[in-house]
Amino acid sequence: MVFWLEFGKAWLHPLPWIALFFPFCQIVRDLITEKKVSGARIHSPASLLIKTMFWGLLMGILFSLASIAFRFSINQDEVILVWFFTLFFACFGFRFLCFSNVVGCVSLLHLIMKQFAHRLDGLSSHPLGGQLLQFSVLDWLWVITWLHLAEWLLIRFNGLEGRQIITVSHPSGQRVNGYRLNRIWPIPALLFTTNGWIPLPLLAGFASYNLSKPIEQQKRLASTYALLHAAGLAMGLSLVSISSLSLWFVSLWALLGQELLFQYQKWREKRLPPLFTSNQLGLKVLEVVPYSPAAQLGIRPGFILQQANGVAVHTIQDLEKITTQAAHCKLKLLDGQMDHHFVQKVIYEDDPKHLGIIAAIPADEVAATKAEEDEDAVKKESEC
């Protein structure tokens, strides 16, 4: 009973909850960007915040209970040291705000300083140097291994919330649409150590870049990358007792692994045929504004709007022209499996003429962009 009372009292410490600040900042930034790009608010800030906190707290409780099975030697000073480096990484953007990067960096510094400690007199007496030399590398690397397993589950269950539409230049010369998934989850947790429970605020985050596949498939791929990252860490840690070089490898993988996987995914996406452009099939739906006519009709991202009132639709202007002149609309759609659907609705005076559809760049606009770029290139060559 005393054990569980101490567990409950430890949650009253303010330290586990400081991680809540970063997801709040990210959600505010993403909503401002969303409004600027889409011209409408697609995601509810309250809903995003509540879901982010719920999943983070759930993982924090599970992580805390799982730590009972281990006797970590991490202390409170090390937690503060890791958070000092976390604030430093935050300066480079939300994508780098992951404990894997931070712990990997601190672990490498520990190994380097330990290698040259005999040549640097007084290093252990320096507050920061002493902390780095005493850093519990193995324990922290196991913590982030479990953290990436939690991230795998978080992406699976909550990875699509807050997705952002992007417009990029494709190597083919086209400007195409896609999605960026970039989430941070605060994980307020407690860690069971040799000195009892200590508060341990954690952050799990990921970034994913997609131009060529349905967003559900993108989410599954991103979660697979998180699992691969965790597997690489676990495999390296299991070899530490055989070779001390494994610790260097694991620390380096913790620091760079996630970013390498992200850059590989980005490189690969730009070499695959783009999916998110409106073409001869019709108008590609990127997002649907909540509570709009399109949402009421069951239209979802990935659908293709082919006809409105029997007229072919290829641009959002085509759709607006038809709905402006009609009191009723009947839409012909293709879903993600290329099955046909027919839906209809009365158009009221206060309904948006685009019906709440955020559409992909039209094919003719893509072609026009490419033609303009080619024309500019010819002009520059002739001037030279």
Secondary structure, DSSP 8 states (H G I E B T S, - for coil): -HHHHHHHHHTTSSGGGGGGHHHHHHHHHHHHHHHHHHSS--S-HHHHHHHHHHHHHHHHHHHHHHGGGS-B---HHHHHHHHHHHHHHHTT-GGG--HHHHHHHHHHHHHHHHHHGGGSTTTTTSHHHHHHHT--HHHHHHHHHHHHHHHHHHHHHHTTTT-EEEEEE-TTS-EEEEEEEEEEEEEEEEEEETTEEEEEEEEEEEEEEESSS-HHHHHHHHHHHHHHHHHHHHHHHHTTTT-THHHHHHHHHHHHHHHHHHHHHHHHHTTS---BEEBTTBEEEEEE-TTSHHHHTT--TT-EEEEETTEE--SHHHHHHHHHT-SEEEEEEE-TT--EEEEEEE--TTS-TTTTEEE-EEHHHHHHHHHHHHHHHHHHHHH-
